[in-house]
Amino acid sequence: MRDYGFDYGEVRRHAGIAFYPYVEDGALKWRRNPAYKGGELIIKDARTWEDFSLEAGVPVYTQFQKDKDRFLFVADPARCQELWEDFAP
């Protein structure tokens, strides 16, 4: 049993995600789903997540296998509420 879930109802209602990825001339590009109104796609470079105790250069799944409790900030955000207050991905 999972501690969290995701309701795909809105995704289905809009016939998919808000932006669809595709490759053109070897570059990743994005196409807007016309079923969504408004919104913008923000593309950022990858960052490290030491503030959430994640290790750079180590696959997330490997870290989860070694220490599942490290990821309780997802299932129980109150554990590190101060990190979520001004969170910007």
Summary of the structure (lengths in Angstrom):
residues: 89
radius of gyration: 16.8
end to end distance: 27.2
largest distance: 44.5
contacts: 132
relative contact order: 0.12
helix: 36%
strand: 13%
